[in-house]
Amino acid sequence: RAVIARIATLGPFGGARLSRTRHARRRRIALRGFTRAMGGNARDEDSGWVSLGVGAKELRLENTLPTGQSFRWRETTEGDYVGVIGQRVVSMRQAPDDVLYRVHCRPSSSSASADAAAIADYFNLEVNLTALSKQWAEADERFRRLEPFLPGCRMLRQDPAECLFSFICSSNNHISRIHGMVERLCAEYGTPLEPDDRLLSVRKVTPPKKTPTPKKQKQKRLPNEGVTDENDKEREEKGVSRLATSPASSAPPATPTHLSSSLETLGEPLGSFYAFPTTTQLLGATEERLRLLGFGYRAKFIAGAAAALAAKEDGADAYLLSLREKTPYREAQAALTSLPGVGPKVAACACLFSLDKHAAVPVDTHVWQLAVEHYTPELEGKSLTPKLMEKVEDAIVNVFGEYAGWAHNTLFVAELAHVRASLPEELRTPPR
């Protein structure tokens, strides 16, 4: 138990991030002791579930996976999440004060011993969220009051290319539709994955269809409308990227409900799984084909960004890795906005969710509204422009410091409709 607790508290002591060398060494030592103490992996031998060894204050799945950072996760009727991390198909389950995982397939060159490290890296577990949250609560009254209702809102550390192309799909879009686009992109160009039979009986949550009112029936679109998206305005070519993060009807509740009777009556098969296509694989995507797949005006941006990244001197992966490891935030953001279809907002998302730019604050309508209400009242009545986006970011960084992007995540999640409805009235940002 002491070893498990040690793993759960890995991270800077009162700070945020250990040096990579020290962290890697400490984690190797702790995991070695952990596996010895458990006689192998900490797992339920009957089900294959393995403990990630992380408390609820460090990670709550419902406050992390379905909140618009990644679009690869499917909530199941048992309240778990099934998704793809690299070439692994993974199930995640929230326990009262732990998170469990189960790997259904992995790269042929990898082994089960590497699973924990890959999942820990994806969930950014070397960042001590508990210590940071304590600092933010001391710095900001709103965060202090929200945090007990929204523990464990972590930032993911995604593959940079996957994150970037996913958010190119996000402009002028909502979460459920982005999920569909990303899945179609993976199915068309990604590598098929073959999970084990334990997923055969698992079903994903699908919300019950609402019966439209006569007025809505009258206005109902044709079946292919909203799929081909041909009438979308080409806003991204001239304006600022905007991710419309208004929650979809399939957004999960703020607290998972394992074996919930209300969910068991719903659901459909999980479907097939694919790795996100590499930039090289995306070179095979043409604008014409992507339009037929329903990407609309975003089609030329996906094809154009893939070509632009592939043309970089050392290749796409090396270029994106250099933005992660060697380039300051504002420079990395500016570099990304030189790519087709990438505005300041999409670039900030890629920086925060995949490039280790922890001070990045992607400013969309939710963040703009909460900022005007709580942090920048002097911007009331002004239009959201790239210049004002920077002002909002600077204001939030001034309050929360170098990990302001992480702090903003809790503030952002509180603005999602399904979460907002569960908060006490006095904590709900008034609508504007």
SEPA-344901 format. One record per residue (C-alpha): y, x, z. Coordinates in steps of 0.5 Angstrom, whole numbers, padded with zeros to 4 digits, always signed. Layout:
% residues N
YXZ/...
***
This chain:
% residues 432
+0000+0000+0000/+0005+0006+0002/+0004+0009-0005/+0005+0002-0009/+0011+0001-0005/+0013+0008-0007/+0012+0006-0014/+0016+0000-0013/+0022+0004-0011/+0022+0010-0016/+0030+0011-0018/+0036+0014-0016/+0037+0014-0008/+0043+0010-0008/+0045+0012-0015/+0042+0009-0022/+0038+0014-0026/+0034+0020-0024/+0035+0026-0029/+0029+0025-0034/+0025+0031-0032/+0025+0029-0024/+0024+0022-0026/+0018+0024-0030/+0015+0029-0025/+0016+0024-0019/+0013+0018-0023/+0007+0022-0026/+0005+0024-0018/+0006+0017-0016/+0002+0014-0021/-0003+0019-0020/-0004+0017-0013/-0003+0010-0014/-0009+0010-0019/-0013+0014-0014/-0011+0009-0008/-0014+0003-0012/-0020+0007-0015/-0017+0007-0022/-0012+0002-0024/-0009-0003-0019/-0012-0009-0023/-0016-0015-0022/-0022-0013-0025/-0024-0021-0027/-0018-0022-0031/-0015-0015-0033/-0009-0016-0030/-0005-0010-0027/+0000-0009-0022/+0007-0006-0025/+0009-0005-0018/+0016-0007-0018/+0019-0012-0013/+0023-0019-0015/+0029-0016-0014/+0028-0011-0019/+0025-0015-0024/+0024-0023-0025/+0021-0024-0032/+0025-0031-0033/+0031-0028-0032/+0030-0022-0037/+0025-0024-0043/+0028-0031-0045/+0035-0029-0044/+0037-0027-0051/+0036-0019-0051/+0029-0020-0055/+0026-0025-0059/+0019-0023-0059/+0016-0026-0053/+0013-0033-0052/+0012-0037-0046/+0006-0040-0045/+0003-0046-0042/+0001-0043-0035/+0008-0040-0034/+0007-0033-0037/+0010-0029-0043/+0006-0026-0049/+0010-0021-0053/+0010-0015-0057/+0012-0008-0055/+0011-0003-0060/+0004-0004-0063/+0002-0007-0056/+0001-0014-0055/+0002-0016-0048/+0002-0021-0043/+0007-0021-0037/+0006-0025-0031/+0011-0026-0025/+0008-0026-0018/+0012-0027-0012/+0014-0020-0011/+0011-0016-0016/+0010-0017-0024/+0003-0016-0027/+0001-0014-0034/-0005-0015-0039/-0005-0011-0045/-0009-0014-0051/-0009-0009-0056/-0006-0002-0057/-0005+0003-0062/-0011+0007-0064/-0008+0013-0062/-0007+0011-0055/-0011+0009-0049/-0010+0005-0043/-0008+0010-0039/-0001+0010-0043/+0000+0003-0042/+0004+0003-0035/+0009+0008-0038/+0010+0004-0044/+0011-0002-0041/+0015+0001-0035/+0020+0005-0041/+0021-0002-0044/+0023-0005-0038/+0028+0001-0036/+0024+0002-0029/+0027+0008-0028/+0034+0005-0026/+0034+0002-0019/+0037-0005-0020/+0037-0006-0013/+0042+0000-0011/+0046-0002-0017/+0046-0010-0015/+0049-0008-0008/+0054-0004-0010/+0056-0009-0015/+0056-0014-0010/+0061-0010-0006/+0066-0009-0011/+0066-0017-0014/+0066-0023-0010/+0063-0027-0016/+0057-0023-0017/+0056-0023-0009/+0055-0030-0010/+0051-0031-0016/+0046-0025-0015/+0042-0029-0010/+0040-0034-0015/+0039-0029-0020/+0035-0023-0018/+0032-0018-0022/+0036-0019-0029/+0034-0013-0032/+0036-0010-0039/+0031-0008-0043/+0030-0001-0047/+0028-0003-0054/+0026+0000-0060/+0033+0002-0063/+0031-0001-0070/+0028-0007-0068/+0034-0009-0063/+0039-0007-0069/+0035-0011-0074/+0034-0017-0069/+0041-0018-0068/+0043-0017-0075/+0039-0024-0075/+0043-0027-0070/+0050-0028-0073/+0052-0035-0073/+0045-0037-0070/+0042-0040-0064/+0036-0037-0060/+0030-0041-0062/+0032-0040-0070/+0033-0032-0069/+0026-0032-0066/+0023-0036-0072/+0027-0031-0077/+0025-0025-0073/+0017-0027-0073/+0018-0028-0081/+0021-0021-0082/+0015-0018-0078/+0010-0023-0081/+0012-0021-0088/+0013-0013-0087/+0010-0011-0080/+0003-0008-0079/-0002-0014-0077/-0004-0013-0069/-0011-0016-0067/-0011-0018-0060/-0017-0019-0056/-0020-0026-0055/-0017-0027-0048/-0011-0030-0052/-0015-0035-0056/-0015-0040-0051/-0007-0039-0049/-0002-0044-0052/+0005-0043-0052/+0010-0048-0049/+0013-0053-0055/+0018-0058-0052/+0017-0065-0053/+0020-0068-0059/+0026-0072-0058/+0027-0079-0061/+0033-0079-0065/+0038-0084-0064/+0040-0089-0070/+0046-0085-0071/+0043-0078-0071/+0037-0081-0076/+0042-0082-0081/+0045-0075-0081/+0038-0072-0080/+0038-0066-0085/+0033-0065-0091/+0026-0061-0089/+0029-0055-0092/+0036-0055-0090/+0037-0050-0084/+0031-0046-0086/+0034-0043-0093/+0041-0043-0090/+0044-0042-0097/+0050-0046-0094/+0052-0041-0089/+0059-0038-0089/+0059-0031-0091/+0063-0029-0084/+0060-0023-0083/+0062-0020-0089/+0070-0020-0087/+0070-0022-0080/+0067-0020-0073/+0059-0021-0071/+0058-0027-0067/+0052-0028-0063/+0052-0036-0061/+0047-0035-0055/+0048-0043-0054/+0041-0044-0051/+0035-0047-0055/+0032-0053-0053/+0026-0049-0051/+0029-0045-0046/+0025-0044-0040/+0027-0046-0033/+0030-0041-0028/+0023-0041-0024/+0017-0040-0028/+0012-0046-0026/+0004-0043-0027/-0001-0048-0028/+0005-0054-0028/+0002-0060-0030/+0008-0062-0034/+0007-0056-0039/+0000-0056-0039/+0000-0063-0043/+0005-0059-0049/+0003-0053-0053/+0001-0050-0059/-0003-0044-0061/+0000-0037-0060/-0001-0035-0068/-0001-0028-0070/+0002-0022-0068/+0005-0016-0072/+0009-0010-0070/+0016-0010-0072/+0017-0007-0079/+0019+0000-0079/+0025+0002-0083/+0021+0005-0088/+0017-0002-0089/+0024-0006-0089/+0025-0002-0095/+0021-0006-0099/+0025-0012-0097/+0029-0015-0102/+0035-0020-0102/+0032-0025-0106/+0025-0025-0102/+0029-0025-0095/+0033-0031-0098/+0027-0035-0100/+0024-0033-0093/+0030-0037-0090/+0035-0031-0088/+0041-0034-0092/+0047-0029-0092/+0044-0025-0087/+0039-0023-0093/+0043-0017-0096/+0045-0014-0089/+0038-0013-0087/+0036-0010-0094/+0043-0006-0094/+0042-0004-0087/+0035-0001-0088/+0037+0003-0094/+0043+0006-0091/+0039+0008-0085/+0034+0011-0089/+0039+0015-0093/+0041+0019-0087/+0040+0026-0087/+0034+0026-0082/+0032+0019-0083/+0033+0013-0080/+0029+0014-0073/+0032+0021-0072/+0039+0018-0073/+0038+0012-0068/+0035+0017-0063/+0041+0022-0064/+0046+0016-0062/+0041+0014-0056/+0041+0021-0054/+0047+0025-0056/+0053+0020-0058/+0058+0017-0053/+0058+0009-0053/+0064+0008-0057/+0062+0013-0062/+0055+0010-0063/+0058+0003-0063/+0063+0005-0069/+0057+0009-0073/+0053+0002-0072/+0059-0002-0075/+0059+0002-0081/+0052-0001-0083/+0052-0007-0087/+0052-0014-0083/+0054-0010-0076/+0060-0012-0073/+0063-0010-0066/+0058-0015-0062/+0052-0013-0066/+0053-0006-0065/+0055-0007-0057/+0048-0011-0057/+0044-0005-0060/+0048+0000-0056/+0046-0004-0049/+0039-0006-0051/+0036+0000-0054/+0041+0006-0054/+0042+0007-0046/+0049+0005-0047/+0049+0002-0040/+0057+0001-0040/+0057-0003-0046/+0059-0011-0045/+0057-0015-0052/+0063-0020-0052/+0061-0027-0054/+0064-0034-0053/+0060-0034-0046/+0062-0027-0044/+0069-0029-0046/+0070-0035-0042/+0067-0032-0036/+0072-0026-0037/+0078-0031-0038/+0076-0035-0032/+0074-0029-0027/+0077-0023-0029/+0082-0023-0035/+0086-0030-0034/+0092-0026-0038/+0088-0027-0044/+0088-0035-0043/+0089-0038-0050/+0088-0032-0054/+0083-0032-0060/+0077-0027-0059/+0079-0021-0064/+0075-0014-0064/+0081-0011-0060/+0081-0017-0055/+0073-0015-0054/+0075-0008-0052/+0080-0011-0047/+0075-0015-0044/+0070-0010-0044/+0075-0005-0040/+0076-0010-0035/+0069-0011-0033/+0068-0004-0033/+0073-0003-0029/+0070-0008-0024/+0063-0005-0024/+0063+0002-0027/+0058+0006-0031/+0053+0001-0031/+0057-0005-0032/+0053-0008-0038/+0047-0009-0033/+0052-0013-0028/+0055-0017-0034/+0048-0019-0036/+0047-0023-0029/+0054-0026-0030/+0052-0028-0037/+0045-0031-0035/+0049-0035-0030/+0053-0038-0036/+0046-0040-0040/+0046-0048-0040/+0039-0048-0037/+0041-0043-0031/+0048-0046-0030/+0045-0053-0029/+0041-0050-0023/+0047-0047-0020/+0051-0050-0014/+0057-0053-0017/+0062-0048-0014/+0059-0043-0018/+0059-0046-0025/+0064-0043-0029/+0069-0049-0032/+0068-0051-0039/+0073-0049-0044/
***
